[in-house]
């Protein structure tokens, strides 16, 4: 089985006209030759700022999302030397995020300076990356197998909101997590201080580490500077550590960045994924104002219905999903259990609209094509797509159009929508659904897309309608 997982999300970036657009993310996974793709695409509100560098002689003029951690004295020394070594002009801009890239561009002029930041020869685009651990927090709990079994059974996790008084809201239901416990994962003081998004992230991250047999005793024997993770302060891990915010595509952006860190030689292990807890008055109220949510208050469990003619918006959800990504060499050396292989990924921009997807699906299709190229996989090798499938009028069909652009013959492809049961987890969606995708190819069983009664005629792909399939 080959598969694609799709979720679309966009944090905003600006194009030349100053307009904002959606960003897309795709991840490719493999297990015993069985392949899967996860895709993400949507619109959002908010611009992520990154460092921008420009030098008079360098051709490198781009936005970089790398960070360099060093103390202020060392940074001042490095910046001073960099200006001299690279013969920068007065108005050239240098920021910490640019140092790694610039040191590579000028490595031949810098008299060994680039060695401080890693030589370009360390990059191995063919380095194999495997998944050795998975952790999640979901509406079905925090056990990965229980989560997937609920999906296989077609259970809906959508219920009335009781976290706050939603009686005056036009939408009164969500994929709300209940009975969540952080016991054994977060100390009491921090547990009281952190918001739910961080609590979900920490628990999912630590469960993923446990799943990868990377407990404290094991980690203490490793080089912690070569393990990258945002939850690193509590684990002592000191590798690449930063947050990416690209709405629903966040986790796929994180997987892509994590894989690149491993391929560059920056890390042996990366903990990557997404988390979100938007079931708040502001979160729910904001999407109501956008008229994006389903309003089936009488039957919330039937509200999320991807590709159905009578869909009326998405159902907001929450959670966290994280993967342990590791170089194959490192995983084999330590005797790790290899769950699946990350084959490749890609990220693109729709260059279209702040929230609406392109009807022709061009942004998503180009992202899938780039992901296939990065993975070295032919379109005809893919037979499963875990779709973004939010249950929105425009998004569902745009995604189908994108898939048809890439896969000319869809007769052998099965495509399902996890959000039909758990809702749209926004920043958590890509992480949680990556786990669903990996479970699909490791078990050989596909969960259904529930609440499908009258499919749109354009949807000619098998959507695993209402009942699971092997």
C-alpha positions as a Markdown table, in Angstrom:
| # | Residue | x | y | z |
|---|---|---|---|---|
| 1 | Unk | 0.0 | 0.0 | 0.0 |
| 2 | Unk | 1.3 | 3.4 | -0.8 |
| 3 | Unk | -0.4 | 6.4 | 0.7 |
| 4 | Unk | -0.5 | 10.2 | 0.9 |
| 5 | Unk | -1.6 | 12.1 | 3.9 |
| 6 | Unk | -3.1 | 15.5 | 3.2 |
| 7 | Unk | -3.8 | 18.4 | 5.4 |
| 8 | Unk | -3.7 | 21.9 | 4.3 |
| 9 | Unk | -2.9 | 24.9 | 6.3 |
| 10 | Unk | -1.6 | 28.2 | 5.9 |
| 11 | Unk | 0.1 | 30.6 | 8.1 |
| 12 | Unk | 0.4 | 33.7 | 6.0 |
| 13 | Unk | 3.3 | 34.9 | 3.9 |
| 14 | Unk | 3.3 | 37.9 | 1.6 |
| 15 | Unk | 3.8 | 37.7 | -2.1 |
| 16 | Unk | 5.2 | 40.5 | -4.2 |
| 17 | Unk | 1.9 | 42.3 | -4.3 |
| 18 | Unk | 1.6 | 42.4 | -0.5 |
| 19 | Unk | -1.2 | 39.9 | -0.5 |
| 20 | Unk | -1.3 | 36.9 | 1.8 |
| 21 | Unk | -1.8 | 33.4 | 0.7 |
| 22 | Unk | -2.2 | 29.8 | 1.9 |
| 23 | Unk | 0.7 | 27.4 | 2.5 |
| 24 | Unk | 0.6 | 23.7 | 1.9 |
| 25 | Unk | 2.5 | 20.8 | 3.4 |
| 26 | Unk | 2.9 | 17.2 | 2.4 |
| 27 | Unk | 4.7 | 14.3 | 4.1 |
| 28 | Unk | 5.5 | 10.8 | 2.6 |
| 29 | Unk | 5.8 | 7.8 | 4.8 |
| 30 | Unk | 6.7 | 4.1 | 4.2 |
| 31 | Unk | 6.5 | 0.8 | 6.0 |
| 32 | Unk | 7.7 | -2.5 | 4.5 |
| 33 | Unk | 7.4 | -0.9 | 1.1 |
| 34 | Unk | 3.9 | 0.4 | 1.8 |
| 35 | Unk | 3.8 | 4.1 | 1.2 |
| 36 | Unk | 1.5 | 6.9 | 2.4 |
| 37 | Unk | 1.2 | 10.6 | 1.8 |
| 38 | Unk | -0.2 | 13.2 | 4.2 |
| 39 | Unk | -1.2 | 16.6 | 2.9 |
| 40 | Unk | -2.2 | 19.8 | 4.6 |
| 41 | Unk | -3.7 | 23.0 | 3.1 |
| 42 | Unk | -5.8 | 26.0 | 4.4 |
| 43 | Unk | -5.9 | 29.8 | 5.1 |
| 44 | Unk | -5.1 | 31.5 | 8.3 |
| 45 | Unk | -4.7 | 34.9 | 9.9 |
| 46 | Unk | -1.3 | 36.1 | 11.1 |
| 47 | Unk | 2.1 | 36.6 | 9.6 |
| 48 | Unk | 5.2 | 34.6 | 10.8 |
| 49 | Unk | 8.3 | 36.8 | 10.9 |
| 50 | Unk | 11.6 | 35.2 | 10.0 |
| 51 | Unk | 15.1 | 36.5 | 9.6 |
| 52 | Unk | 16.0 | 38.1 | 6.2 |
| 53 | Unk | 19.5 | 38.4 | 5.0 |
| 54 | Unk | 21.1 | 40.2 | 2.1 |
| 55 | Unk | 24.7 | 40.5 | 1.2 |
| 56 | Unk | 26.3 | 42.6 | -1.6 |
| 57 | Unk | 28.2 | 39.7 | -3.1 |
| 58 | Unk | 26.2 | 36.7 | -2.1 |
| 59 | Unk | 23.4 | 35.4 | -4.4 |
| 60 | Unk | 21.6 | 34.2 | -1.3 |
| 61 | Unk | 18.6 | 36.4 | -0.7 |
| 62 | Unk | 15.9 | 34.4 | 1.0 |
| 63 | Unk | 13.9 | 33.9 | 4.1 |
| 64 | Unk | 15.4 | 31.3 | 6.4 |
| 65 | Unk | 13.8 | 29.6 | 9.3 |
| 66 | Unk | 16.9 | 28.4 | 11.1 |
| 67 | Unk | 18.0 | 29.7 | 14.5 |
| 68 | Unk | 21.5 | 29.7 | 16.0 |
| 69 | Unk | 21.9 | 29.6 | 19.8 |
| 70 | Unk | 25.0 | 31.2 | 21.2 |
| 71 | Unk | 25.7 | 33.7 | 24.0 |
| 72 | Unk | 25.8 | 37.4 | 23.3 |
| 73 | Unk | 29.6 | 37.8 | 23.6 |
| 74 | Unk | 30.2 | 34.9 | 21.1 |
| 75 | Unk | 27.5 | 36.3 | 18.8 |
| 76 | Unk | 29.1 | 39.8 | 18.7 |
| 77 | Unk | 32.5 | 38.2 | 17.9 |
| 78 | Unk | 31.0 | 36.1 | 15.2 |
| 79 | Unk | 29.1 | 39.0 | 13.6 |
| 80 | Unk | 32.2 | 41.2 | 13.6 |
| 81 | Unk | 34.3 | 38.5 | 12.0 |
| 82 | Unk | 31.6 | 37.7 | 9.5 |
| 83 | Unk | 31.4 | 41.3 | 8.3 |
| 84 | Unk | 35.2 | 41.4 | 7.7 |
| 85 | Unk | 35.4 | 37.9 | 6.2 |
| 86 | Unk | 32.5 | 38.4 | 3.8 |
| 87 | Unk | 33.3 | 42.1 | 3.0 |
| 88 | Unk | 29.9 | 43.2 | 3.9 |
| 89 | Unk | 28.8 | 46.8 | 3.1 |
| 90 | Unk | 27.4 | 49.2 | 5.6 |
| 91 | Unk | 23.7 | 48.5 | 4.9 |
| 92 | Unk | 23.9 | 44.7 | 4.5 |
| 93 | Unk | 21.7 | 43.1 | 7.1 |
| 94 | Unk | 22.9 | 40.2 | 9.3 |
| 95 | Unk | 20.8 | 38.3 | 11.8 |
| 96 | Unk | 21.5 | 35.1 | 13.7 |
| 97 | Unk | 19.3 | 33.1 | 11.4 |
| 98 | Unk | 21.6 | 33.9 | 8.5 |
| 99 | Unk | 24.8 | 32.7 | 9.9 |
| 100 | Unk | 24.6 | 29.1 | 8.9 |
| 101 | Unk | 23.7 | 29.8 | 5.4 |
| 102 | Unk | 26.2 | 32.6 | 4.9 |
| 103 | Unk | 29.0 | 30.6 | 6.3 |
| 104 | Unk | 28.3 | 28.0 | 3.6 |
| 105 | Unk | 28.1 | 30.5 | 0.8 |
| 106 | Unk | 31.5 | 32.0 | 1.8 |
| 107 | Unk | 33.2 | 28.9 | 3.2 |
| 108 | Unk | 36.1 | 29.2 | 0.8 |
| 109 | Unk | 36.8 | 32.8 | 1.8 |
| 110 | Unk | 36.4 | 32.3 | 5.6 |
| 111 | Unk | 39.6 | 30.6 | 6.4 |
| 112 | Unk | 38.0 | 27.8 | 8.4 |
| 113 | Unk | 35.3 | 30.0 | 9.8 |
| 114 | Unk | 32.5 | 27.9 | 8.3 |
| 115 | Unk | 33.6 | 24.9 | 10.3 |
| 116 | Unk | 32.0 | 26.5 | 13.3 |
| 117 | Unk | 28.6 | 26.1 | 11.7 |
| 118 | Unk | 28.9 | 22.8 | 9.9 |
| 119 | Unk | 30.3 | 22.1 | 6.5 |
| 120 | Unk | 28.1 | 21.8 | 3.4 |
| 121 | Unk | 29.6 | 18.4 | 2.8 |
| 122 | Unk | 27.7 | 17.1 | 5.9 |
| 123 | Unk | 24.4 | 17.4 | 4.0 |
| 124 | Unk | 23.2 | 14.1 | 2.6 |
| 125 | Unk | 19.9 | 14.5 | 0.8 |
| 126 | Unk | 19.6 | 10.7 | 0.5 |
| 127 | Unk | 20.0 | 10.0 | 4.2 |
| 128 | Unk | 17.2 | 7.7 | 5.2 |
| 129 | Unk | 14.9 | 8.9 | 8.1 |
| 130 | Unk | 12.7 | 6.6 | 10.1 |
| 131 | Unk | 9.9 | 7.0 | 12.6 |
| 132 | Unk | 10.8 | 5.3 | 15.9 |
| 133 | Unk | 8.1 | 6.7 | 18.2 |
| 134 | Unk | 4.6 | 8.2 | 18.1 |
| 135 | Unk | 2.7 | 10.1 | 20.8 |
| 136 | Unk | -0.6 | 11.9 | 20.8 |
| 137 | Unk | -3.4 | 13.5 | 22.8 |
| 138 | Unk | -6.8 | 13.1 | 21.2 |
| 139 | Unk | -10.5 | 13.2 | 21.8 |
| 140 | Unk | -10.1 | 9.4 | 22.0 |
| 141 | Unk | -7.3 | 9.5 | 24.7 |
| 142 | Unk | -3.6 | 9.3 | 24.6 |
| 143 | Unk | -3.0 | 5.7 | 23.5 |
| 144 | Unk | -2.1 | 5.4 | 19.8 |
| 145 | Unk | -3.7 | 2.0 | 19.4 |
| 146 | Unk | -6.9 | 2.9 | 21.2 |
| 147 | Unk | -7.1 | 6.1 | 19.1 |
| 148 | Unk | -6.8 | 4.2 | 15.8 |
| 149 | Unk | -9.2 | 1.4 | 16.9 |
| 150 | Unk | -11.8 | 4.1 | 17.6 |
| 151 | Unk | -11.2 | 5.5 | 14.1 |
| 152 | Unk | -11.5 | 2.0 | 12.5 |
| 153 | Unk | -14.9 | 1.5 | 14.4 |
| 154 | Unk | -16.2 | 4.8 | 12.9 |
| 155 | Unk | -16.8 | 6.4 | 16.3 |
| 156 | Unk | -17.5 | 10.1 | 16.5 |
| 157 | Unk | -15.7 | 12.1 | 19.1 |
| 158 | Unk | -17.8 | 15.2 | 18.5 |
| 159 | Unk | -19.8 | 16.3 | 21.6 |
| 160 | Unk | -21.5 | 19.4 | 23.1 |
| 161 | Unk | -19.0 | 21.9 | 24.5 |
| 162 | Unk | -18.9 | 22.1 | 28.3 |
| 163 | Unk | -15.5 | 23.8 | 28.8 |
| 164 | Unk | -17.2 | 27.2 | 28.8 |
| 165 | Unk | -20.8 | 28.3 | 28.6 |
| 166 | Unk | -21.6 | 28.0 | 24.9 |
| 167 | Unk | -25.4 | 28.4 | 25.3 |
| 168 | Unk | -25.4 | 31.8 | 23.6 |
| 169 | Unk | -23.2 | 30.6 | 20.7 |
| 170 | Unk | -24.7 | 29.6 | 17.4 |
| 171 | Unk | -22.3 | 26.5 | 17.4 |
| 172 | Unk | -22.4 | 24.5 | 20.6 |
| 173 | Unk | -20.3 | 21.5 | 19.9 |
| 174 | Unk | -16.7 | 20.5 | 19.1 |
| 175 | Unk | -14.1 | 17.7 | 19.2 |
| 176 | Unk | -13.4 | 18.5 | 22.8 |
| 177 | Unk | -10.9 | 16.5 | 24.8 |
| 178 | Unk | -12.2 | 15.2 | 28.1 |
| 179 | Unk | -10.6 | 13.5 | 31.1 |
| 180 | Unk | -7.1 | 14.5 | 30.0 |
| 181 | Unk | -4.4 | 13.7 | 32.5 |
| 182 | Unk | -0.8 | 14.9 | 32.5 |
| 183 | Unk | 0.1 | 12.9 | 35.6 |
| 184 | Unk | 3.6 | 11.5 | 35.4 |
| 185 | Unk | 4.5 | 13.8 | 32.5 |
| 186 | Unk | 4.3 | 17.4 | 33.8 |
| 187 | Unk | 5.1 | 18.4 | 37.4 |
| 188 | Unk | 2.2 | 20.1 | 39.3 |
| 189 | Unk | 3.6 | 23.6 | 39.3 |
| 190 | Unk | 4.1 | 23.7 | 35.5 |
| 191 | Unk | 0.8 | 21.9 | 34.9 |
| 192 | Unk | -1.0 | 24.7 | 36.6 |
| 193 | Unk | 0.8 | 27.4 | 34.7 |
| 194 | Unk | 0.7 | 26.0 | 31.2 |
| 195 | Unk | -2.2 | 26.3 | 28.8 |
| 196 | Unk | -3.8 | 23.2 | 27.3 |
| 197 | Unk | -1.9 | 23.4 | 24.0 |
| 198 | Unk | 1.4 | 23.1 | 25.8 |
| 199 | Unk | 0.2 | 20.4 | 28.2 |
| 200 | Unk | -1.0 | 18.4 | 25.2 |
| 201 | Unk | 2.3 | 18.9 | 23.5 |
| 202 | Unk | 4.4 | 17.9 | 26.5 |
| 203 | Unk | 2.4 | 14.7 | 27.1 |
| 204 | Unk | 2.4 | 13.7 | 23.5 |
| 205 | Unk | 6.1 | 14.4 | 23.1 |
| 206 | Unk | 7.1 | 12.4 | 26.2 |
| 207 | Unk | 4.8 | 9.6 | 25.2 |
| 208 | Unk | 6.5 | 9.6 | 21.8 |
| 209 | Unk | 10.0 | 9.4 | 23.5 |
| 210 | Unk | 8.8 | 6.5 | 25.6 |
| 211 | Unk | 7.4 | 4.8 | 22.5 |
| 212 | Unk | 10.9 | 5.2 | 21.0 |
| 213 | Unk | 12.5 | 3.7 | 24.1 |
| 214 | Unk | 14.2 | 7.0 | 24.7 |
| 215 | Unk | 13.6 | 7.3 | 28.5 |
| 216 | Unk | 15.7 | 9.5 | 30.7 |
| 217 | Unk | 18.3 | 6.8 | 31.4 |
| 218 | Unk | 18.8 | 6.2 | 27.7 |
| 219 | Unk | 18.9 | 9.9 | 26.8 |
| 220 | Unk | 21.5 | 10.6 | 29.5 |
| 221 | Unk | 23.9 | 8.4 | 27.7 |
| 222 | Unk | 23.4 | 10.2 | 24.3 |
| 223 | Unk | 24.8 | 13.4 | 22.9 |
| 224 | Unk | 21.8 | 15.6 | 23.8 |
| 225 | Unk | 23.1 | 18.4 | 21.5 |
| 226 | Unk | 22.1 | 16.1 | 18.6 |
| 227 | Unk | 18.5 | 15.7 | 19.5 |
| 228 | Unk | 16.1 | 18.5 | 18.5 |
| 229 | Unk | 12.9 | 19.1 | 20.3 |
| 230 | Unk | 10.7 | 22.0 | 21.4 |
| 231 | Unk | 10.0 | 20.2 | 24.7 |
| 232 | Unk | 13.7 | 20.0 | 25.4 |
| 233 | Unk | 14.1 | 22.1 | 28.6 |
| 234 | Unk | 12.6 | 19.4 | 30.7 |
| 235 | Unk | 14.4 | 16.5 | 29.0 |
| 236 | Unk | 17.8 | 18.2 | 28.7 |
| 237 | Unk | 17.8 | 17.9 | 24.9 |
| 238 | Unk | 19.8 | 20.7 | 23.3 |
| 239 | Unk | 19.5 | 20.2 | 19.6 |
| 240 | Unk | 17.6 | 22.4 | 17.1 |
| 241 | Unk | 14.7 | 23.9 | 18.9 |
| 242 | Unk | 12.1 | 26.3 | 17.5 |
| 243 | Unk | 8.4 | 26.6 | 16.8 |
| 244 | Unk | 6.8 | 26.8 | 13.3 |
| 245 | Unk | 3.3 | 28.2 | 12.9 |
| 246 | Unk | 1.6 | 27.5 | 9.6 |
| 247 | Unk | -2.0 | 26.7 | 10.8 |
| 248 | Unk | -3.2 | 23.3 | 9.7 |
| 249 | Unk | 0.0 | 22.5 | 7.8 |
| 250 | Unk | 2.2 | 23.2 | 10.9 |
| 251 | Unk | 3.1 | 19.6 | 11.6 |
| 252 | Unk | 4.0 | 18.8 | 8.0 |
| 253 | Unk | 6.3 | 21.9 | 8.0 |
| 254 | Unk | 7.8 | 20.6 | 11.2 |
| 255 | Unk | 8.4 | 17.1 | 9.8 |
| 256 | Unk | 10.0 | 18.6 | 6.7 |
| 257 | Unk | 12.2 | 20.9 | 8.7 |
| 258 | Unk | 13.2 | 18.1 | 11.1 |
| 259 | Unk | 14.1 | 15.8 | 8.2 |
| 260 | Unk | 16.3 | 18.5 | 6.8 |
| 261 | Unk | 18.1 | 19.0 | 10.1 |
| 262 | Unk | 18.9 | 15.2 | 10.1 |
| 263 | Unk | 19.9 | 15.2 | 6.5 |
| 264 | Unk | 22.2 | 18.3 | 7.1 |
| 265 | Unk | 23.9 | 16.5 | 10.0 |
| 266 | Unk | 22.6 | 18.9 | 12.6 |
| 267 | Unk | 20.8 | 16.1 | 14.6 |
| 268 | Unk | 20.4 | 12.3 | 14.8 |
| 269 | Unk | 16.9 | 12.5 | 16.3 |
| 270 | Unk | 14.2 | 15.1 | 16.1 |
| 271 | Unk | 10.9 | 15.3 | 18.0 |
| 272 | Unk | 8.4 | 17.0 | 15.7 |
| 273 | Unk | 4.7 | 17.5 | 15.3 |
| 274 | Unk | 1.8 | 19.9 | 16.1 |
| 275 | Unk | -0.4 | 20.9 | 19.0 |
| 276 | Unk | -3.5 | 23.1 | 19.4 |
| 277 | Unk | -6.2 | 23.8 | 22.0 |
| 278 | Unk | -8.7 | 26.3 | 20.3 |
| 279 | Unk | -11.9 | 25.3 | 22.0 |
| 280 | Unk | -12.2 | 28.6 | 23.9 |
| 281 | Unk | -14.7 | 31.5 | 23.6 |
| 282 | Unk | -12.3 | 33.3 | 21.3 |
| 283 | Unk | -11.4 | 30.3 | 19.2 |
| 284 | Unk | -15.0 | 29.1 | 18.6 |
| 285 | Unk | -16.4 | 32.6 | 18.4 |
| 286 | Unk | -13.8 | 33.6 | 15.8 |
| 287 | Unk | -14.6 | 30.8 | 13.5 |
| 288 | Unk | -18.4 | 31.4 | 14.0 |
| 289 | Unk | -17.7 | 35.0 | 12.8 |
| 290 | Unk | -16.0 | 33.6 | 9.8 |
| 291 | Unk | -19.0 | 31.4 | 9.1 |
| 292 | Unk | -16.6 | 28.4 | 8.8 |
| 293 | Unk | -18.2 | 26.0 | 11.3 |
| 294 | Unk | -21.0 | 23.5 | 10.9 |
| 295 | Unk | -24.1 | 24.5 | 12.9 |
| 296 | Unk | -25.7 | 21.1 | 13.3 |
| 297 | Unk | -26.3 | 21.5 | 17.0 |
| 298 | Unk | -29.1 | 18.9 | 16.9 |
| 299 | Unk | -26.8 | 16.1 | 15.6 |
| 300 | Unk | -23.2 | 17.1 | 16.4 |
| 301 | Unk | -21.9 | 13.6 | 15.7 |
| 302 | Unk | -23.1 | 13.9 | 12.1 |
| 303 | Unk | -21.8 | 17.5 | 11.6 |
| 304 | Unk | -18.4 | 16.7 | 10.0 |
| 305 | Unk | -19.2 | 15.1 | 6.6 |
| 306 | Unk | -16.3 | 15.6 | 4.1 |
| 307 | Unk | -17.3 | 15.5 | 0.4 |
| 308 | Unk | -21.0 | 15.1 | 1.3 |
| 309 | Unk | -23.3 | 17.5 | -0.7 |
| 310 | Unk | -25.0 | 18.6 | 2.6 |
| 311 | Unk | -21.8 | 19.6 | 4.4 |
| 312 | Unk | -22.0 | 23.0 | 6.0 |
| 313 | Unk | -18.6 | 23.7 | 7.5 |
| 314 | Unk | -15.9 | 22.1 | 9.7 |
| 315 | Unk | -16.1 | 21.0 | 13.3 |
| 316 | Unk | -13.4 | 22.5 | 15.5 |
| 317 | Unk | -11.2 | 20.0 | 17.4 |
| 318 | Unk | -8.0 | 19.9 | 19.4 |
| 319 | Unk | -5.1 | 17.7 | 20.4 |
| 320 | Unk | -1.4 | 17.0 | 19.7 |
| 321 | Unk | 0.5 | 14.5 | 17.6 |
| 322 | Unk | 4.3 | 14.1 | 17.6 |
| 323 | Unk | 6.8 | 11.8 | 15.9 |
| 324 | Unk | 10.3 | 10.7 | 16.8 |
| 325 | Unk | 12.2 | 11.1 | 13.5 |
| 326 | Unk | 15.6 | 9.5 | 13.5 |
| 327 | Unk | 18.4 | 8.7 | 11.0 |
| 328 | Unk | 18.2 | 5.1 | 10.0 |
| 329 | Unk | 21.9 | 4.6 | 10.9 |
| 330 | Unk | 21.3 | 5.9 | 14.4 |
| 331 | Unk | 18.2 | 3.9 | 14.9 |
| 332 | Unk | 19.8 | 0.7 | 13.8 |
| 333 | Unk | 22.9 | 1.4 | 16.0 |
| 334 | Unk | 20.8 | 1.7 | 19.1 |
| 335 | Unk | 18.5 | -1.2 | 18.2 |
| 336 | Unk | 15.3 | 1.0 | 17.9 |
| 337 | Unk | 12.0 | -0.4 | 16.8 |
| 338 | Unk | 11.4 | 1.1 | 13.4 |
| 339 | Unk | 7.7 | 1.9 | 12.8 |
| 340 | Unk | 7.9 | 3.5 | 9.4 |
| 341 | Unk | 10.1 | 5.5 | 7.1 |
| 342 | Unk | 9.8 | 9.2 | 6.3 |
| 343 | Unk | 10.4 | 9.3 | 2.5 |
| 344 | Unk | 10.1 | 13.0 | 1.8 |
| 345 | Unk | 8.0 | 16.1 | 1.9 |
| 346 | Unk | 7.4 | 19.6 | 0.5 |
| 347 | Unk | 5.9 | 23.0 | 1.3 |
| 348 | Unk | 4.3 | 25.5 | -1.1 |
| 349 | Unk | 2.2 | 28.6 | -1.2 |
| 350 | Unk | -1.2 | 29.0 | -3.0 |
| 351 | Unk | -0.5 | 32.7 | -3.9 |
| 352 | Unk | -4.2 | 33.1 | -4.1 |
| 353 | Unk | -6.3 | 34.2 | -1.1 |
| 354 | Unk | -6.0 | 34.7 | 2.7 |
| 355 | Unk | -8.4 | 31.9 | 3.6 |
| 356 | Unk | -10.0 | 30.4 | 0.4 |
| 357 | Unk | -8.1 | 27.7 | -1.5 |
| 358 | Unk | -7.5 | 27.8 | -5.2 |
| 359 | Unk | -10.4 | 26.0 | -6.9 |
| 360 | Unk | -8.1 | 24.3 | -9.3 |
| 361 | Unk | -6.0 | 22.9 | -6.4 |
| 362 | Unk | -2.8 | 24.0 | -8.1 |
| 363 | Unk | -1.0 | 24.9 | -4.8 |
| 364 | Unk | -1.8 | 21.6 | -3.2 |
| 365 | Unk | -1.1 | 19.5 | -6.4 |
| 366 | Unk | 2.3 | 21.2 | -6.8 |
| 367 | Unk | 3.1 | 20.4 | -3.2 |
| 368 | Unk | 2.2 | 16.8 | -3.7 |
| 369 | Unk | 4.3 | 16.6 | -6.8 |
| 370 | Unk | 7.3 | 18.1 | -5.1 |
| 371 | Unk | 6.8 | 15.7 | -2.2 |
| 372 | Unk | 6.8 | 12.7 | -4.5 |
| 373 | Unk | 9.9 | 14.0 | -6.2 |
| 374 | Unk | 11.7 | 14.5 | -2.8 |
| 375 | Unk | 10.6 | 11.0 | -1.8 |
| 376 | Unk | 11.6 | 9.3 | -5.1 |
| 377 | Unk | 8.1 | 7.9 | -5.5 |
| 378 | Unk | 6.1 | 7.7 | -8.7 |
| 379 | Unk | 2.4 | 8.7 | -8.6 |
| 380 | Unk | 1.3 | 5.2 | -9.6 |
| 381 | Unk | 3.0 | 3.8 | -6.5 |
| 382 | Unk | 0.5 | 5.6 | -4.2 |
| 383 | Unk | -2.8 | 4.0 | -3.5 |
| 384 | Unk | -3.9 | 5.7 | -0.2 |
| 385 | Unk | -4.5 | 9.4 | 0.6 |
| 386 | Unk | -5.2 | 10.6 | 4.1 |
| 387 | Unk | -6.9 | 13.8 | 3.0 |
| 388 | Unk | -7.3 | 17.2 | 4.7 |
| 389 | Unk | -11.0 | 16.8 | 4.1 |
| 390 | Unk | -12.3 | 19.5 | 6.5 |
| 391 | Unk | -15.9 | 19.3 | 5.4 |
| 392 | Unk | -15.9 | 22.9 | 4.0 |
| 393 | Unk | -17.7 | 23.7 | 0.7 |
| 394 | Unk | -14.6 | 25.0 | -1.1 |
| 395 | Unk | -11.8 | 23.1 | 0.5 |
| 396 | Unk | -13.0 | 19.6 | 0.0 |
| 397 | Unk | -13.5 | 19.9 | -3.8 |
| 398 | Unk | -10.3 | 21.9 | -4.2 |
| 399 | Unk | -8.4 | 19.1 | -2.6 |
| 400 | Unk | -10.0 | 16.5 | -4.9 |
| 401 | Unk | -9.1 | 18.6 | -7.9 |
| 402 | Unk | -5.5 | 18.7 | -6.7 |
| 403 | Unk | -5.4 | 14.9 | -6.2 |
| 404 | Unk | -6.8 | 14.3 | -9.7 |
| 405 | Unk | -4.1 | 16.6 | -11.2 |
| 406 | Unk | -1.4 | 14.4 | -9.7 |
| 407 | Unk | -2.9 | 10.9 | -9.9 |
| 408 | Unk | -4.3 | 10.5 | -13.4 |
| 409 | Unk | -5.8 | 7.1 | -12.6 |
| 410 | Unk | -7.5 | 7.1 | -9.2 |
| 411 | Unk | -9.3 | 3.8 | -9.7 |
| 412 | Unk | -6.8 | 2.1 | -7.3 |
| 413 | Unk | -6.6 | 4.9 | -4.8 |
| 414 | Unk | -8.5 | 5.0 | -1.5 |
| 415 | Unk | -8.9 | 8.4 | 0.3 |
| 416 | Unk | -10.4 | 9.0 | 3.8 |
| 417 | Unk | -11.0 | 11.9 | 6.1 |
| 418 | Unk | -10.0 | 11.5 | 9.7 |
| 419 | Unk | -11.7 | 14.8 | 10.6 |
| 420 | Unk | -15.1 | 13.3 | 10.1 |
| 421 | Unk | -14.6 | 11.7 | 13.5 |
| 422 | Unk | -12.3 | 14.0 | 15.5 |
| 423 | Unk | -12.9 | 17.4 | 14.0 |
| 424 | Unk | -10.3 | 19.8 | 12.7 |
| 425 | Unk | -7.4 | 20.1 | 15.1 |
| 426 | Unk | -5.9 | 23.1 | 13.3 |
| 427 | Unk | -2.2 | 23.2 | 14.2 |
| 428 | Unk | -2.5 | 19.7 | 15.7 |
| 429 | Unk | -4.2 | 18.2 | 12.6 |
| 430 | Unk | -1.0 | 17.2 | 10.6 |
| 431 | Unk | 0.6 | 15.5 | 13.6 |
| 432 | Unk | -2.5 | 13.6 | 14.7 |
| 433 | Unk | -3.3 | 12.6 | 11.2 |
| 434 | Unk | 0.3 | 11.6 | 10.4 |
| 435 | Unk | -0.1 | 9.0 | 13.1 |
| 436 | Unk | -3.4 | 7.8 | 11.6 |
| 437 | Unk | -1.6 | 7.6 | 8.2 |
| 438 | Unk | 1.2 | 5.5 | 9.7 |
| 439 | Unk | -1.2 | 3.2 | 11.5 |
| 440 | Unk | -3.1 | 2.7 | 8.2 |
| 441 | Unk | 0.0 | 1.4 | 6.4 |
| 442 | Unk | 1.3 | -0.6 | 9.3 |
| 443 | Unk | -2.0 | -2.3 | 10.1 |
| 444 | Unk | -3.2 | -2.5 | 6.5 |
| 445 | Unk | -6.7 | -1.3 | 7.6 |
| 446 | Unk | -8.2 | 2.0 | 6.5 |
| 447 | Unk | -10.6 | 3.9 | 8.8 |
| 448 | Unk | -13.9 | 5.1 | 7.3 |
| 449 | Unk | -14.9 | 8.6 | 6.4 |
| 450 | Unk | -18.2 | 8.7 | 8.3 |
| 451 | Unk | -21.3 | 10.8 | 7.7 |
| 452 | Unk | -21.2 | 10.3 | 4.0 |
| 453 | Unk | -24.7 | 9.9 | 2.6 |
| 454 | Unk | -24.7 | 11.9 | -0.7 |
| 455 | Unk | -21.3 | 12.4 | -2.3 |
| 456 | Unk | -20.5 | 15.3 | -4.6 |
| 457 | Unk | -20.4 | 14.0 | -8.2 |
| 458 | Unk | -16.8 | 15.3 | -8.7 |
| 459 | Unk | -15.6 | 12.9 | -6.0 |
| 460 | Unk | -14.9 | 9.7 | -8.0 |
| 461 | Unk | -12.3 | 8.4 | -5.7 |
| 462 | Unk | -13.1 | 5.7 | -3.1 |
| 463 | Unk | -13.6 | 7.6 | 0.1 |
| 464 | Unk | -13.9 | 4.5 | 2.4 |
| 465 | Unk | -17.5 | 5.5 | 2.9 |
| 466 | Unk | -18.8 | 4.9 | 6.5 |
| 467 | Unk | -17.2 | 1.4 | 6.9 |
| 468 | Unk | -13.5 | 0.6 | 7.3 |
| 469 | Unk | -11.6 | -1.3 | 4.6 |
| 470 | Unk | -8.6 | -3.5 | 4.5 |
